[in-house]
Amino acid sequence: MWELDTLHSDSRFNINPFLDSLSRLTSLISLVIWNIALLLLRVAQDLPNLRHLVVMPGVLSPRPVDQLMKPPLQSLESVAKYNPCLAVLQVALDLTTPIPSSVEISNQRLRILLASTETRDFETFTTSQKFQLVQYFDSLFPHADLDDWYGDESKKGFWDFIRESLLFYRKGHRAGSCLYIATNAGTTQHFGGIEKLISVIVPPFLILLVI
């Protein structure tokens, strides 16, 4: 009996430090992710040539550890509160309703859009819904010319579809402009003849920097 009690006590003694360490690690990861997102926004305030910043939450897992990766909207709003060049807008991206018009900031310097996709996977969108989503991006980037390849959309992956819609927008733009995309897959891609890197991977967010 004494041996069983000792074994039970030892196992409990061994697992408690592990759970405590796991909890601390999760909290640390959450803190780092939040601070990276806020740091990105603070850096963006000081970039005179930054035209648009689109912050779009990726697909969130129902697991609590993944939910910790989502920065609070209140923190983002606090960054923009005292900066007239910065604004935060939260838009529910409901593809069954008309596409919302883009929101203009008074000085035209910076626009931030937080578009909630709830927990829906982009890959489950129908072709029609993908068109609607790209039309929504077109409202943010009105100079895109996509008519030549709309018919081939069914052959492309959705991320390629978004990438090309933004890439077409960049064509013909001023020299030295660039676009970096940090995807929720944890990889960074660049398009449009990039000269410098201004992007941060912040899963599960998709961050578009148009410079």
Secondary structure, 3 states (H helix, E strand, C coil): CHHHHHHHHHHHHHHHHHHHHHHHHHHHHHHHHHHHHHHHHHHHHCCCCCCEEEEEECCCCCCHHHHCCCCCHHHHHHHHCCCCCCCCEEEECCCCCCCCCCCCCCCCCCCEEEEECCCCCHHHCCHHHHHHHHHHHHHHCCCCCCHHHHHHHHHCCHHHHHHHHHHHHHCCCCCCCCEEEECCCCCEEEECCCCCCCCCCCCCEEEEEEC
